[in-house]
């Protein structure tokens, strides 16, 4: 089973943001991390709207069916 691309991108965004705010990450890495974050956000904005998506932090909700 593969995750929807929107979930993968949300996870990537969260990980990159954590790295950006982690003490000890070299300053020269920040530029690359910011570039990666921009690319992930751009791809997220380009995705078609999804009607049934996993909420933030992987919490599941009951369907309305």
N, C-alpha and C positions, 0 to 999 in steps of 0.2 A: 504494500500500500504506500502510495506517495502522498505527501502533504500538498495541499493546494499552494500554488506559487505565492499567493498573498500571505500565507502563514510562514512560509520560508523567508520571505522578505522581511516580515515583521520581526522574526527571530534574528535575522542578520542585523537589522537596524538596532535592536536592543543590545546585541553583543558589541557592535561598534561603538555605540554610545557609552557603554560601560568601560570599554578600553580608553575612550577619550577622557573619562573622569577617574581613571585608576592612577594612583600615585606610582611613580617609577617608570611610567611609559615614556620613552625618550621623546624629547621635543621634536626631533626630526621625523618621528613617526606620525605626529599629529596631522601634518599636511596630507599624508597618504590616507590616514583614517578619515579625514574630512572629505577627501575625494571619493572614497569608498561609500561614505554615508550619503553624499550627494547622488551618486549613481544608484544606490538602493532606493532612495526617495523618488528619484526620477522614474525608475521602473515601477514603483508602487503607484505613482500617479498615472502611469500609462496603462495600468490594468483595468479591464472592464469591471463595472460594479458587480459585487457578489451578493446574492440574496441570503445565503446561509453560510455564515463565516464563523470560525471559532473565535470567541471573544478574547480580549486581552488576557494574558497570563494563562492561557490554555484552559480556562474554566468552561465547562460544558453547560449548556442550557437545554431544557426540554423543548422539543419541537412543538409547534402549535397545531399539529395534525391530530 
